[in-house]
């Protein structure tokens, strides 16, 4: 008896998949890909299927092009907003409602920044404050991370010290400046102490919040695999708590930067160097609003640059690695 021929509907998908270079195992859950796969696996080769196949391939190519295209709106919109604010500022100054020595215009402030740059005061102030802020923040991270993991893992310690940590977080950092001056004098230790007290509570609470959001299955998997307490904390708990931990780091940096400015404004003299807070205080003493506005804009610019150059890329990479951002490889 002749062998039963293989049905055409079963062979055509494989042949067409080979001819087009698309393997069935590479089909994902995307709608465009399902559309292409449906067109390939049909026995009919009518014009409607060909049009559907062409539309699906074009959609896949456009998605790939969008992933590699630079989103200029992320650059142009903030620049446009900044230009609008500067124009509003200049318009208000041109109305003459306040004296120019009280409300200087953008060009006046820009000229003062040029003068400070020529005197090398601007470079000194930015470098001094940025160095203090980064060093103080990194030390705060080194202290807060193990403390936060310990409090998150040991319930009695968390119940005992959790309210204290939350209270320290809401306490204004400027309140620590007089005590720090009495304890450490007019030295850099005063500035760093105030930075620590501003950053550490925020980082601890952010890490604890991230640990609380971890699914309990993660801990069970670590226990089944035989992880000890240290391995559980470093290899399972901390990586899983990264979103909350990153939020705590961002808030910790914001608190540390604000605490640093408060300390530099109040603690002046001694062996404390010349930072942006010192420049702000100097402008106040001289009643020179151009210096005051220059210092304010520089403090704002440094804070924005740290957010854009450090935290935003880390957050974007974290979200993409977890498939929570468009263009992820998952």
Secondary structure, DSSP 8 states (H G I E B T S, - for coil): -------HHHHHHHHHHHHHT--GGG--S-HHHHHHHHHHH-S---HHHHHHHHHHHHHHHHHHHHHHS--THHHHHHHHHHHHHHHHHHHHHHTTSS-TTTS--HHHHHHHHHHHHHTTHHHHHHHHHHHHHHHHHHHHHHHHHHHHHHHHH-HHHHHHHHHHHHHHHHS-TTHHHHHHHHHH-SSHHHHHHHHHHHHHHHHHHHHHHHHHTS-HHHHHHHHHTT--HHHIIIIIIHHHTHHHHHHHHHHHHHHHHHHHHHHHHHS-STT----HHHHHHHHHHHT-HHHHHHHHHHHHHHHHHHIIIIIHHHHHHHHHHTT-STT---
